[in-house]
Amino acid sequence: MLITLNYKITALYCRLSRDDDYHGDSASIQTQKQMLEQYAKQNQIHHTNFYIDDGYSGTSFERPGFQSMIADIEKNKISTIITKDLSRLGRDYLKTGYYLENYFPEHKVRFIAINDNVDSSKEHQDFTPFRNIMNEWYAKDISKKIKSAYHTKALEGKFTGPFAPYGYMKDPNNKHKLIVNPETGRVVKRIFDLARSGLTTFKISMIMNKDKILKPRAQIIKDHGKYVMDQFIKYPYDWSSRSVHAMLNNTEYLGHLVCNRKISKSFKDRTLTNVPKVDWIIVKNTHEALVDEETFDMVQSIISVKRTNVKETHTYQMFVGLLRCPHCGKTLSFSRYNNRKSFGSYACSTYRRFGKGYCTTHYISYEKLYSIVLEDISKHLKQAKINEESILKHILESNQIKQQKNLNRHQKDVLKFEKRVEEINILIKKIYEDRVNEKISEERFTIFLSDYEQEQKNIKEDINYLRLELCDYKDKKDETDKFLSIIRKYTYTNELDASILNEMIEKILIYDAEKVNGEKQQRVDIYYKFVGIL
């Protein structure tokens, strides 16, 4: 007969690991509870208390029920622990062995695993460590099979996440398919529209907060009852810039399924680590898109630019990400004036950071830039309104000339590079012969060979790039209609804003001002989307 001391309790520990969600105890937990209660009753064990972990892996010991039991052991409240079998305690061989061989004996706690006939109060328990090893092997094997199953489903375009991305919901008839959530889908579209208009992620988060829109984690609490934490309950509308930025970067809003972005370190350590983007699993067109490709790409170019706040006004922000130095390729940074008539000016960021030894100023005042861009846009809007066929013909002829020039240049470069590759092959053959005939030393041969092979590798990469460019030029469809569809939206404009600029313009190159015939002139090249310079 088993005897427990009256002033200590016997812990009846139950654990179940699963992926699906149940409300309350699952059937398997109920089965374990019944078994442990019956065992305690048959052996006249009193003062029992259940410690339960429903939905927790045995490879981790950071489980609430288990930790609560350990806390009571530390308080000297527990004399005996009873589980259904050893695997309920854990599936990590080393940690399970630590508790069985060290921790429990040190705290004078008796351990019983019913189905494995383990009782630490009895001798001859030599087979217990082998059971622990088998339990760990089992956990490792199950982990591999689960990962393989998820990987297969991902390649098939099936959604396997516990919760749908914000803006979507799982199809009630197919949990592996995403459909648009009528409530949050509108919010996602609005966030992209706000970003497209030129608002920063911080300003967008403030608008969400002001309009009392639940942030993603708070929405999960509302819909699923998960992540119920104080900060999410107290501050359900406290959107962060990071959340907005992550949403604007999420390609799933284009209708593509994206999987394998994060993986756990091992079956023992569930800590998630980022996976390189090249290893992501992306299956296109698996669900309805919330934003189009054009809007998504435009937003990426806007949010990728680092912005610096300027007090009193944010007018200058409309040009952020569009201005480029034609010489070093870097962006132009803004400088605010406090005691001048001009609001401020732009200059090459390389020049401002490193000085004239690296690049020149490419200086232009805000007012001059604004005037040039507004005048150019207004001119093309007016032309399109008067004679759309004329501007269409001009764009087509301009594009054909530019494309032909690029084609000719790329074709010449490919021929030049291919010729150099053949020359390097001959040189490599020559140094091999010189080495065989001992005309050069082993050290010199190794240096020459390494240099030639590296040069050849670089040239082949350049050739591949140029051939792709040639294919793009030959296969590229005329995108003039896309540009015309944009300018048709604006029959007239007498002022600029970020929305107009980001929709119509790809980039603006600012050159240094020069004196021509005694007059100061400055070249500004405006590249319109789809058509380039007009």
SVG drawing of the C-alpha trace seen along z (x, -y; Angstrom):
<svg xmlns="http://www.w3.org/2000/svg" viewBox="-18 -87 80 91">
<polyline fill="none" stroke="black" stroke-width="0.4" points="0.0,0.0 1.3,-3.5 1.4,-6.0 1.6,-9.8 2.1,-12.2 -1.0,-14.2 0.7,-17.6 2.0,-17.2 0.2,-16.8 0.5,-14.3 0.8,-16.0 -1.1,-14.4 0.5,-15.7 -1.1,-15.6 0.2,-16.8 -0.9,-16.8 0.8,-18.2 -1.4,-19.1 -1.7,-21.7 -5.5,-22.1 -7.4,-24.4 -9.9,-23.2 -11.9,-25.1 -11.2,-23.6 -9.7,-20.1 -9.3,-17.8 -10.5,-14.2 -7.0,-12.9 -6.4,-15.1 -9.7,-13.8 -8.5,-10.3 -5.2,-11.0 -7.1,-12.6 -9.4,-9.6 -6.4,-7.2 -4.5,-9.2 -7.6,-9.6 -8.3,-5.9 -4.7,-5.0 -4.7,-7.3 -8.0,-5.9 -6.9,-2.3 -3.7,-3.0 -5.4,-5.1 -3.5,-8.3 -5.1,-11.4 -4.5,-15.1 -4.1,-15.1 -3.8,-18.1 -3.8,-18.3 -1.2,-20.1 -2.2,-20.3 -0.5,-21.4 -2.9,-21.0 -1.3,-21.8 2.4,-22.0 5.3,-20.1 7.3,-17.7 10.6,-19.0 10.2,-22.2 9.9,-22.4 8.7,-26.0 5.1,-24.9 2.8,-26.7 1.4,-23.6 4.9,-22.1 6.4,-25.3 3.6,-25.7 4.4,-22.1 8.1,-22.9 7.2,-26.1 5.2,-24.0 8.1,-21.5 10.4,-24.4 7.9,-25.4 8.1,-21.8 4.4,-21.1 4.8,-18.0 5.8,-14.5 4.9,-12.5 4.4,-13.1 2.3,-10.7 2.1,-10.7 0.5,-8.4 4.0,-7.6 7.5,-9.0 6.8,-10.9 4.1,-13.0 6.9,-14.4 9.0,-15.3 10.6,-14.2 14.1,-15.8 16.4,-13.0 18.9,-15.2 16.4,-17.4 14.0,-14.6 17.0,-12.7 18.0,-15.7 14.7,-15.8 14.5,-12.1 18.1,-11.5 18.9,-14.8 16.1,-17.3 13.4,-15.0 15.7,-13.0 17.3,-16.2 13.9,-17.5 12.8,-14.0 10.0,-13.8 8.8,-10.4 8.1,-9.9 5.6,-7.3 4.9,-6.7 2.0,-4.2 2.2,-2.6 6.0,-2.4 6.1,-0.7 8.5,-3.4 8.6,-4.1 11.6,-6.0 11.0,-4.5 11.9,-1.1 15.2,0.3 16.2,1.7 15.0,-1.2 17.9,-0.9 15.7,-0.8 14.3,-4.3 17.1,-6.2 16.6,-4.1 12.9,-5.0 13.8,-8.6 16.1,-8.2 13.3,-6.5 10.9,-9.3 13.3,-11.9 13.8,-10.0 10.1,-9.8 9.8,-13.6 12.5,-14.2 10.9,-11.8 7.5,-13.4 9.0,-16.9 10.6,-15.9 7.3,-14.4 5.3,-17.5 7.9,-19.8 7.7,-17.7 3.9,-17.8 3.9,-21.6 6.5,-22.0 4.4,-19.8 1.2,-21.8 3.1,-25.1 4.3,-24.0 0.7,-23.1 -0.4,-26.6 -2.2,-25.6 -2.2,-28.0 -1.1,-26.2 -0.7,-29.1 -2.7,-29.2 -4.2,-32.6 -4.8,-34.2 -2.8,-37.4 -4.6,-40.6 -7.1,-41.4 -7.9,-37.8 -9.7,-34.9 -9.7,-31.2 -12.4,-29.9 -15.0,-28.1 -15.2,-25.3 -11.4,-25.0 -9.0,-25.9 -6.1,-25.9 -7.6,-28.7 -7.6,-32.4 -10.6,-34.7 -10.9,-38.4 -12.1,-39.5 -14.8,-42.2 -13.9,-44.1 -10.1,-44.1 -9.7,-43.9 -11.0,-47.5 -8.4,-48.6 -5.5,-47.0 -6.6,-48.8 -6.9,-52.1 -3.4,-51.7 -1.9,-51.2 -3.8,-54.2 -2.5,-56.4 1.1,-55.2 0.6,-55.8 -0.4,-59.4 3.0,-59.9 2.1,-59.5 4.8,-58.0 4.2,-54.7 4.2,-56.7 1.4,-59.0 -0.6,-56.1 -0.3,-54.4 -1.6,-57.6 -4.6,-57.6 -5.4,-54.0 -5.2,-54.9 -7.4,-58.0 -10.0,-56.1 -10.1,-53.3 -9.2,-50.5 -8.0,-47.4 -4.4,-46.5 -3.6,-43.0 -2.9,-41.3 -6.0,-42.9 -8.0,-41.7 -6.8,-38.1 -8.0,-38.4 -11.4,-39.5 -11.7,-36.8 -10.0,-33.9 -9.5,-34.7 -5.7,-34.2 -2.8,-36.4 -4.9,-37.8 -2.3,-40.0 -2.6,-43.2 -0.9,-45.4 -3.2,-44.2 -6.3,-44.6 -5.4,-48.0 -4.1,-49.5 -6.1,-47.7 -5.7,-50.6 -2.0,-51.3 -0.6,-50.7 3.1,-50.9 5.1,-52.1 6.7,-48.6 3.3,-46.9 2.3,-49.3 5.7,-48.8 5.5,-45.0 2.0,-45.1 3.1,-47.3 5.9,-44.9 3.7,-41.8 3.5,-40.3 0.6,-38.1 -1.6,-41.2 -0.8,-40.7 -2.7,-37.3 0.5,-35.2 1.0,-32.6 4.3,-33.1 5.6,-30.4 8.9,-29.3 9.8,-32.9 10.7,-31.7 11.8,-28.3 12.4,-26.9 16.0,-26.3 15.4,-22.6 12.6,-20.3 13.9,-21.1 14.2,-24.8 11.1,-26.5 12.8,-29.9 12.0,-31.2 14.8,-32.5 14.5,-34.4 14.9,-32.5 16.8,-34.2 14.3,-35.5 15.7,-33.3 14.5,-30.3 11.0,-31.5 8.2,-29.4 6.1,-31.7 3.1,-30.4 1.4,-33.0 -2.3,-33.7 -3.6,-31.5 -6.2,-34.0 -7.8,-37.3 -5.4,-40.3 -6.1,-43.3 -3.7,-45.6 -2.5,-45.6 1.1,-45.2 1.5,-48.9 0.3,-50.2 2.4,-47.7 5.6,-48.5 5.0,-52.3 4.6,-51.9 7.8,-49.9 9.8,-52.7 8.2,-55.2 8.7,-53.3 12.2,-52.2 13.4,-55.8 14.7,-56.9 12.9,-60.2 14.0,-62.9 11.4,-65.0 11.5,-68.8 9.7,-71.1 6.9,-73.3 6.1,-71.6 6.4,-68.4 5.8,-69.8 9.3,-68.8 8.4,-65.2 6.6,-64.9 9.9,-64.6 11.4,-62.0 12.8,-59.0 12.4,-60.6 15.5,-62.9 18.8,-61.3 22.3,-62.4 23.2,-61.5 26.9,-61.0 27.0,-58.9 23.5,-57.6 22.7,-58.6 19.6,-60.4 19.5,-64.2 19.0,-65.2 17.0,-68.2 18.3,-71.1 15.9,-73.5 16.5,-77.2 15.4,-79.3 16.4,-82.9 16.0,-82.9 13.2,-83.5 13.7,-80.0 12.0,-77.2 15.1,-74.9 17.2,-73.2 18.3,-69.7 21.9,-68.6 23.7,-65.3 23.9,-63.3 27.3,-62.0 28.6,-65.6 27.0,-66.6 28.5,-63.6 32.0,-63.3 32.7,-66.6 33.6,-67.7 36.3,-65.0 33.6,-62.4 30.9,-64.3 29.6,-67.8 26.7,-69.6 23.9,-69.2 22.2,-71.9 18.6,-73.0 16.2,-75.1 12.9,-73.6 11.0,-76.4 12.9,-76.0 12.4,-72.2 8.7,-72.6 8.3,-75.1 10.2,-72.9 8.3,-69.8 4.9,-71.5 5.5,-73.2 6.6,-69.9 3.6,-67.9 1.2,-70.7 2.7,-70.8 2.2,-67.1 -1.3,-67.1 -2.2,-70.0 -0.7,-68.2 -2.6,-65.0 -5.9,-66.9 -5.4,-68.7 -4.0,-65.9 -3.5,-62.5 -2.5,-60.9 0.3,-63.4 1.9,-62.7 1.4,-58.9 3.3,-59.1 6.1,-61.2 6.4,-58.7 6.5,-55.7 9.2,-57.2 11.2,-58.3 11.1,-54.8 12.0,-53.1 15.1,-55.3 16.2,-54.7 15.6,-51.0 17.5,-50.6 20.5,-52.5 20.4,-50.3 20.1,-47.2 23.1,-48.2 25.2,-49.1 24.4,-45.8 25.1,-43.7 28.5,-45.3 29.3,-44.7 28.3,-41.0 30.6,-40.5 33.4,-42.3 33.0,-40.2 32.8,-36.9 36.0,-37.8 37.7,-38.4 36.5,-35.1 38.2,-33.3 41.4,-35.3 41.5,-34.2 41.0,-30.6 44.1,-30.9 46.1,-32.6 45.2,-29.9 46.3,-27.3 49.6,-29.2 50.4,-29.4 49.7,-25.7 52.3,-25.0 54.7,-27.4 54.3,-25.7 54.8,-22.2 58.0,-23.5 59.0,-25.1 59.1,-28.6 57.2,-30.0 57.2,-29.0 54.3,-27.2 53.5,-30.3 53.4,-32.6 51.3,-30.0 48.7,-29.9 48.4,-33.7 48.0,-34.0 45.4,-31.2 43.4,-32.6 43.3,-36.1 42.3,-34.8 39.6,-32.5 38.1,-35.3 38.1,-37.7 36.5,-35.1 33.8,-34.5 33.0,-38.2 32.8,-38.6 30.4,-35.6 28.2,-37.1 28.2,-40.4 27.3,-38.5 24.4,-36.7 23.1,-40.1 23.4,-41.7 21.6,-38.8 18.7,-39.1 18.6,-42.8 18.5,-42.0 15.6,-39.6 13.8,-42.3 14.1,-44.8 13.0,-42.3 10.1,-41.0 9.0,-44.2 5.5,-45.3 4.8,-48.9 3.7,-50.5 2.7,-53.8 -1.0,-53.1 -0.3,-52.7 1.2,-56.1 -1.7,-57.7 -4.2,-56.0 -2.4,-57.8 -2.4,-61.3 -6.0,-60.9 -6.9,-61.1 -5.5,-64.6 -7.0,-67.0 -5.4,-70.0 -3.3,-70.7 -2.0,-73.9 -0.2,-72.3 1.8,-69.2 1.4,-66.6 3.0,-63.3 0.2,-61.3 0.6,-62.9 4.4,-62.6 4.5,-59.0 1.9,-57.9 3.5,-59.7 7.2,-60.0 9.8,-57.3 12.8,-59.5 14.2,-63.0 17.9,-63.6 19.4,-66.9 22.5,-68.2 24.9,-70.9 24.0,-74.4 26.2,-75.8 26.6,-79.2 25.7,-79.3 26.3,-82.6 26.4,-84.4 23.2,-82.9 22.8,-80.3 21.1,-77.1 20.4,-73.8 19.5,-70.5 16.7,-68.5 15.7,-65.2 12.2,-64.0 11.7,-60.2 8.0,-59.4 6.7,-55.9 6.6,-53.5 7.9,-56.0 11.0,-57.7 12.0,-61.2 9.4,-63.0"/>
</svg>
